[in-house]
């Protein structure tokens, strides 16, 4: 069982709403500092503001690459990575090219991800001698079992740090226990698993963590932390 502080550190506090204002981002970052979340996830435009707001805190700044469809070209994704790190991003949520994967062009997907991870690592070392964390979104609800295994193997072998279940934008994008288990079965304990999409209750969050997730992407992080009561969970499990 996690303490409340440990539970907070499993959450990527996410605000990817296109209508969010600067005031929204600042309030969002203040929440993240208050609850000591693992990271905030913001759109690339807001990375400099988030980095300023979170300076000297224990909350990392994460942004998206190729979001939400993953269908931009490899050169664009590599540029996005370099630009994001330069602006102050410490973690990246990168959308894999789903269309290429489903078309059987595994070599393209592999080359693209290797370039993205390599660019993230090089850019991070150039900026502040720190390695940039790369989480790769495979959009699991769209994949067959075979495609999911292939995607996870590519992510693992490319040297990324996490496989992420979904952007949360697809029609059935709620993170599922089955998806987390399937990903963990492929990658083992070598890299992290981030569950994202529709995580709104403690029961759902705990089921995903029990299945093998070690990061949760959600826009309801504050509500989840407020609802999290380890003593009550222990009682319920007896």
Residue pairs with C-beta under 8 A, 6 or more apart in sequence:
1 230
1 233
1 234
2 10
2 209
2 228
2 230
3 230
4 225
4 228
4 230
5 36
7 224
7 225
7 228
7 230
8 35
8 36
8 37
8 38
8 221
8 225
9 36
9 37
9 38
10 38
10 209
10 214
10 215
10 216
11 35
11 37
11 38
11 215
11 216
11 217
11 218
11 221
11 224
11 225
12 37
12 38
12 39
12 40
12 41
12 62
12 194
12 196
12 215
12 216
12 217
12 218
12 221
13 28
13 31
13 32
13 35
13 37
13 39
13 40
13 41
13 59
13 218
13 219
13 221
13 222
14 40
14 41
14 196
14 217
14 218
14 219
14 221
15 24
15 25
15 28
15 40
15 41
15 42
15 219
16 41
16 42
16 43
16 64
16 67
16 219
17 24
18 43
20 28
20 43
20 46
22 46
22 49
25 42
25 46
25 49
25 50
25 53
26 49
26 53
28 40
28 42
29 40
29 49
29 50
29 53
29 54
29 59
30 53
31 221
31 222
32 39
32 40
32 54
32 57
32 59
32 221
33 53
33 54
33 57
33 59
35 221
35 222
35 225
36 58
36 59
37 59
37 221
38 59
38 60
38 215
39 59
39 60
39 61
39 62
39 90
39 91
40 50
40 54
40 59
40 60
40 61
40 62
41 62
41 63
41 64
41 93
41 217
42 50
42 61
42 62
42 63
43 63
43 64
43 67
44 63
44 64
44 80
44 83
44 84
44 87
44 89
46 63
47 61
47 63
47 84
47 87
47 88
47 89
48 87
48 88
50 61
50 88
51 61
51 87
51 88
51 89
54 60
54 61
60 90
60 91
60 133
61 88
61 89
61 90
61 91
62 89
62 90
62 91
62 92
62 93
62 133
62 135
63 84
63 89
63 91
63 92
63 93
64 92
64 93
64 94
64 95
65 77
65 80
65 81
65 84
65 92
65 93
65 94
65 95
65 116
66 72
66 76
66 77
66 80
66 94
66 95
66 96
66 97
67 93
67 95
67 167
68 95
68 167
68 169
69 95
69 98
70 95
70 96
70 97
70 98
70 99
70 137
70 139
71 97
71 98
71 99
72 80
74 108
74 111
74 112
74 115
74 116
77 94
77 112
77 115
77 116
78 115
78 116
78 119
81 92
81 94
81 116
81 119
81 120
81 123
81 132
82 119
82 123
84 92
85 92
85 120
85 123
85 124
85 127
85 132
86 123
86 127
89 132
90 124
90 130
90 132
90 133
91 132
91 133
91 134
91 135
92 120
92 132
92 133
92 134
92 135
93 135
93 137
93 164
93 217
94 113
94 116
94 134
94 135
94 136
94 137
94 160
95 136
95 137
95 139
95 167
96 109
96 112
96 113
96 136
96 137
96 138
96 139
96 151
96 154
96 155
97 108
97 109
97 112
98 138
98 139
98 142
98 143
100 108
100 109
100 112
101 109
101 143
101 147
101 150
101 151
102 142
102 143
102 147
106 150
106 154
109 151
109 154
110 154
110 157
110 158
113 136
113 154
113 155
113 158
113 160
114 158
114 159
116 134
116 158
117 134
117 158
117 159
117 160
120 132
120 134
121 131
121 132
121 159
123 132
124 130
124 131
124 132
125 131
133 161
133 162
134 160
134 161
134 162
135 160
135 161
135 162
135 163
135 164
135 192
135 194
135 215
136 155
136 158
136 160
136 162
136 163
136 164
137 164
137 165
137 166
137 167
137 196
138 148
138 151
138 152
138 155
138 163
138 164
138 165
138 166
138 183
139 166
139 167
139 170
140 148
140 165
140 166
140 176
140 179
140 182
140 183
141 166
141 170
141 171
141 172
141 173
141 179
142 170
143 151
145 182
148 179
148 182
148 183
148 186
149 182
149 186
151 163
152 163
152 182
152 183
152 186
152 187
153 186
155 163
155 187
155 191
156 163
156 186
156 187
156 190
156 191
160 191
161 191
161 192
162 191
162 192
162 193
162 194
162 215
163 183
163 187
163 191
163 192
163 193
163 194
164 193
164 194
164 195
164 196
164 217
165 175
165 176
165 179
165 180
165 183
165 193
165 194
165 195
165 196
165 197
166 173
166 175
166 179
166 196
166 197
167 173
167 196
167 197
168 174
168 175
168 196
168 197
168 198
168 217
170 197
173 197
173 198
174 197
174 198
174 199
175 195
175 196
175 197
175 198
175 199
175 204
175 208
175 213
177 207
177 208
177 210
177 211
179 195
180 193
180 195
180 208
180 211
180 212
180 213
181 211
181 212
183 193
183 212
184 193
184 211
184 212
187 193
192 214
192 215
193 212
193 213
193 214
193 215
194 213
194 214
194 215
194 216
194 217
195 208
195 213
195 215
195 216
195 217
196 216
196 217
196 218
197 217
198 204
199 205
199 208
199 216
199 217
199 218
199 220
199 224
200 218
200 220
200 223
200 224
201 224
201 227
202 224
202 227
202 228
202 233
205 216
205 218
205 224
206 233
208 216
209 216
216 224
218 224
